[in-house]
Amino acid sequence: MIRRLTFAALCALALALPGAARAQQNGIYNVTGTNPDGSTYEGIIMLQQVGIISWRVTWSLQGERIEGIGMASTNIFSVTYQL
């Protein structure tokens, strides 16, 4: 569970980089990365806009599905997950 929380926090941080909110588009994207413990992951993320500034975010990673809600404002895109 700690690994999942760490992963979710890192993903939210990565999506909060400048310009991210304006760059988000509906679609399915391939994702790859490295966890804090050095292990790697790969999967897909699906972004679906559900409101003017709100998004449904679904990660499919190594057989696990993680769903969250994202909010965009100016240069910030923040996602929260319930694990």
C-alpha positions as CSV (number, residue, x, y, z in Angstrom):
1,M,0.0,0.0,0.0
2,I,2.9,2.4,0.8
3,R,4.3,1.7,-2.7
4,R,0.9,2.6,-4.2
5,L,0.6,5.8,-2.2
6,T,4.2,6.8,-3.2
7,F,3.5,6.0,-6.8
8,A,0.3,8.1,-6.8
9,A,2.1,11.0,-5.2
10,L,4.9,10.9,-7.7
11,C,2.5,10.7,-10.6
12,A,0.6,13.7,-9.3
13,L,3.8,15.6,-8.9
14,A,4.9,14.7,-12.5
15,L,1.6,15.9,-13.9
16,A,1.8,19.2,-11.9
17,L,4.7,20.5,-14.0
18,P,4.3,23.9,-15.7
19,G,2.1,23.8,-18.8
20,A,0.7,20.4,-18.0
21,A,-2.9,21.6,-17.4
22,R,-3.1,23.2,-20.8
23,A,-1.5,20.2,-22.6
24,Q,-4.0,17.5,-21.3
25,Q,-6.1,15.9,-24.0
26,N,-8.6,13.1,-23.9
27,G,-6.9,9.9,-24.9
28,I,-4.9,6.8,-23.9
29,Y,-1.2,7.3,-23.3
30,N,1.7,4.8,-22.7
31,V,3.6,5.4,-19.5
32,T,6.9,4.1,-18.2
33,G,8.9,5.0,-15.2
34,T,11.0,4.1,-12.2
35,N,9.7,3.7,-8.6
36,P,11.7,5.2,-5.7
37,D,13.0,1.6,-4.9
38,G,14.6,1.4,-8.4
39,S,12.0,-1.0,-9.8
40,T,10.4,-0.1,-13.1
41,Y,6.8,0.0,-14.2
42,E,4.9,0.4,-17.5
43,G,1.3,0.6,-18.5
44,I,-1.3,3.0,-19.8
45,I,-3.1,6.1,-18.5
46,M,-6.5,7.2,-19.8
47,L,-7.5,10.8,-19.5
48,Q,-11.2,11.7,-20.0
49,Q,-12.4,15.3,-19.5
50,V,-15.7,15.2,-17.5
51,G,-16.1,18.9,-16.8
52,I,-14.6,22.3,-17.7
53,I,-11.6,21.7,-15.4
54,S,-12.1,18.2,-14.2
55,W,-10.8,14.9,-15.5
56,R,-11.2,11.2,-14.9
57,V,-7.8,9.6,-14.7
58,T,-7.4,5.8,-15.0
59,W,-4.0,4.1,-14.7
60,S,-3.5,0.5,-15.8
61,L,-0.2,-0.7,-14.5
62,Q,1.0,-4.3,-14.2
63,G,-2.4,-5.8,-13.9
64,E,-3.7,-3.1,-11.5
65,R,-6.3,-0.5,-12.3
66,I,-6.1,2.8,-10.3
67,E,-8.8,5.4,-10.8
68,G,-8.6,9.1,-9.8
69,I,-10.1,12.5,-10.4
70,G,-8.0,15.4,-11.8
71,M,-8.5,19.1,-11.7
72,A,-6.8,21.6,-14.0
73,S,-6.1,25.2,-13.2
74,T,-3.7,27.5,-15.1
75,N,-0.4,25.6,-15.1
76,I,-1.4,22.9,-12.5
77,F,-2.9,19.5,-13.1
78,S,-3.5,17.7,-9.8
79,V,-4.9,14.1,-9.4
80,T,-6.2,12.4,-6.3
81,Y,-6.7,8.7,-5.9
82,Q,-8.4,6.4,-3.4
83,L,-6.4,3.3,-2.8
